[in-house]
């Protein structure tokens, strides 16, 4: 989204976005945005059902693509139905700005606020820094649960597309992992308040379907490996078993694997980074291991979580350096 060293040449889609002005008529009667309509603005953006009147110089500075688009002939345009004259260029349904301003987001308003020193790279960095908190590349127990207040779980679809658009691929493993936890929304996409629907690409949708199956299997395997590690008699224990090591006997092991298998099968979505103990009712938990053996098992789970986290990008066909 920054400045390119070589001039951008408008492609066919971009040219059509501007040459649609040649009809001299705005087809519909869009609603003016009350925050971004400046009477002395020098260009009108019509995005879906909303129009913005802003400053051409600032628009070109923040979004260099418009410098080329607006270099085309600009006829005076008017709205016959509402008798509104536009003595300045009008860009309608421009794909280059649609994703930036169709939702009338706060960063878009800030970027065009009169007299601000905020630049689009500043806004982009602020937004991406927030997303990195929600979709970290390091394994942690985040203080912000997903989805945070005001977000819908299917917002992860938008984050995947943002990561692809900006090249911030470190967001992809967790964003795609969150998509794996969606039901029908994974194919229906994320629907904005104005009705616009954003979906995953076919390639990313396929990656999620493959990874969802593999991660579900991995959940049970993680329980198994954690049990084998915790029951290893050569492993140092901070506290002895309170049941004289009966937690690891054959009968107890059989019960554990029945519980673990039933838990893995009952999960609606793959949750390999959640502790088995957190899924269990108190009565099942209390009759599986003693408290000290649960602590040992949990330590082994944490080790397995770290190993699986390192592998997470590979489940989506991603090869990321320095991941984790």
N, C-alpha and C positions, 0 to 999 in steps of 0.2 A: 504493500500500500504506500510505500515511500516513492520518492522521485526516481524515475529511471534516467539513466545517462543518455539514452537515445530516445527521440520523440516517438510517442505511441501513435500508430496508425489505426484509426477507427476501423473495426471490422464491420461486416454486413449488419449484424444485429445492432451495433452501436449507431451506425448511420441511419438505420430505419427508425431508431428511437428519436432522432432529431428531425429527419425529413418528414416525419408525420406531422410536423408543424405546418408544412406547406399547404395543408388543407384549410388553414386559417380558422379552424373551428375546434374547440374543445368538445369532444363527443359527449361527455357527461357533465354534470354540475358538481364538481368536487367541493368538499368542505375545506375552507381555509383553516390552516393550523393557527391557533390563537397565540402561540408562542413564537412562531417563525414566519410571521408575515410583516415585513417591514415596508412601509409605504414608499420609501425611497430605494427599495431593493431593485436590482438591475437584471434579475433573471427569475423566472417562475419554474419551479419543479412541480410536476403533477405526478404523484405516485399513488396508483390505485385510486382511492376515493378522497385523497387529501392533496392539497396544494400548499407549497411553501414559496414565499417570495424572499429571496436572500440576495447576497452581494456576489456578483460574478467574480470579482477578483479573489475574494475569500474562498469561493467555491472552487475556482481553478487551483488555488494554492493548496487547499486541503485534498482535493481530488483531481490530480493532473489530467485525468482522462477527459475532463470537461473542456480543457483548453483546446483540444483537438475537435471535439464535438461542436463546440460553440463557434468554431472558426468557419463552419458552414453558413450559407446564407440564412438569415433569420427574419422571416416575415412577421409583421405585426399580427397578433392573434386575438380573437375575441370569442366570447361565449354568447351565442345568439339568444339562448333561452333567458339568460340572466342579464343580458346587455352589459356585460363586463368587458372593458377594453384592457388589453395587456400591451402597453407601449414598450415591451421588452421581450427578449426571447423566452419561449416556453418549451420546456423539455418534458415530454410525457412518457411515462412508463419506461424510463431509462433503466435498463438492466444493471448498469454500472452503479446506480445509486439506490436501487430498490432495496437491497439487503441492508443498506446503511440507514435509510430514513423512513422506510414504509411503516415501521412500528413507532415512529416519533419518539425514539428513545432519548434518555437523558444525555448520553454522550453526543448524539447528533445535535441536540439543542445547544450543548455547551460549545461544540466546535464552531457554531455559527453565532454565538452570543456576541453582541456588539461590543467592541473594544477588548475582547478577551485575548490573552496571550497563549491560550491553550491551542495546541496544534493537534491534527488528527493522529499523528504518531503518539502524542501524549495520551490521548483518549484510548487508542488501541492498546498501549502498554498497560494502562490502568485496568482495562477490562481483562486482558490476558493474565495479568498478575493475580486477579481475583479468581479466574478460572483455574490457575495453577494451584491455588489453595484448595479448591474443591476437587481437583483431579491431579493429585500429587504423583510425582514419579518415584518418590521414596515411600517405602512401606511405613505407615504410621496409623495410629488410631486417631483419625481427624476429630478436632473439636467441633467442627461444623458437620452435622449429620446430613446425609443425602436422602431426599432433596431438601435443601434449606428452605426456610420460610419464603413463600412467594414463588417457588419453583415447582414445576410439575416433573415427575420422573422422566417423562419423554423429552424434557429439555436436553437430556444427554445427546439426543439426535442432533440438535442444533450445535452442540459443542463439537461433535465429530466433524460436522461440516465447517465450522469455524477453524478447527485445527487443520483441516485439509486446505482451506482457503489461505490461511496465514503461514502455513508451513511449520506450525508449532506441533510437531508430531509427538512430542512427549505427552501431550494431552490424550492421545488416541487410545492407548491401552485401557485406561480407566474409563474413558468415555464409552468405548465400545463394550467394556465389561458391564457398565451400567445399562447399556442398551440390551444386553443379554438378559437382563432382569425384567424387561418389559413384556407384556402380553401382546394383545392385538395392536397396541400402540406402536410396536416396532415396525409394522407394515403400514399402519395408518398415518404415522408421522406425528409431528408436533403441529398443532393448530393454533395460530395466533388469534388474538381477540378480534381481528378484522377478517377472520376467515381464511387467511393465507395458510397454506399447508406446506410444511418443510419435511422432507423425507430423506432417508439415507440413500446413497447411491446403491445400485444393484450389487456392486462389488462389496461394499461394506455390509449390506444386508446379508449377503452370502457368508461373509466372514463371521457374522454374529451367529448364524444358524449352525455353522460348523463348530465354533468355539463353545456355544451353549452346551452341546452334547458332550464335548470333551471335558469341560469344566465340571459338569455334573458327575461324570465318572471320576474326575480327579478329587472331588469332595470325599467320596468313600475311600479312595486310595490313601488320602491324607490321614483319615482316621486310622486306617490299618497301619501305616508306617509309624504313626505316633504311638500306637499301642505297642508295637514291637520294640520301639526305642525305649519307651517307659518301662517295659517289663524286662529289659536287659539287666541281668543281675550284676554285671560289671559296671554299670552306670552309677556314678556317685549320686547319692541321695542326700538332700539337706535334712530330711526328717524320715524316720522309719515308717513303714506301713503300720497303721493302727489296727490292722486286722491280721497281724502276723503273716503278712505276704499272701493272704488268701485272695487278695484282689486280683492276683495274676495267675491263679490256678486254672486248670482246664475248664472247670465248671463256670468260673467267673468269666473266663475269656469267651466261652460260648455265649454267655448272656450279653457280654459287651458287644460282640459282633452282631448279635440279633438287634440290639438297640441301635448300633451305628448304621446298620443296613436299613432298618426301618426309618431312621431319621433322614438318611440320604434320599431314600425313595419318596419320602413325604414332602421334600422341599419343592416348592413350585418353581424356584429359580436356583441356578448354581450359586452357592454361597461358600466357597472354599476358604475364605478368610475370616469366617465367623467360628468361634469355638463351639465344639459339640456340646459342651456343658450348657451353653446359653440356649440351646434348642430344647433342653429336656425339662419336663415337669419335675418338681422337687422330689416326689416319691420315686421316680425313676432314677434321678441323679443320686439320691441317698442310698439306693440299693445296688448301685453299680460299682463305685469305688468309695473308699474312705476319703476324708478331706485331703490328707497328705498325698495320696495317690492321684487325686484329681489335680493337685498342684503340679505333680511330676508330669502327668499327661499333658497339662496345659503348656508346660515348658517345651515339651517335645512338639506340640502343635505349633508353637511360635517358631521353632526351628524350621518346620516344614513350610510354614507360611512364607518365610524369607526365601526359601529355595523356590517355591512356586511363583512368588512375586517376580523373581529374576526371569522366570520362563514366560511370564504373562504375555509379553509382546508377541512371542512365537505362536501363541494360540490364534492370533489374528493375522498371521503372516507378516509381522513387522520385524524389522531388524534395526534396533535402536542402540546406538552407542551410549555408554554411561547410564543406561537405564537402572534405576534402583539405587 
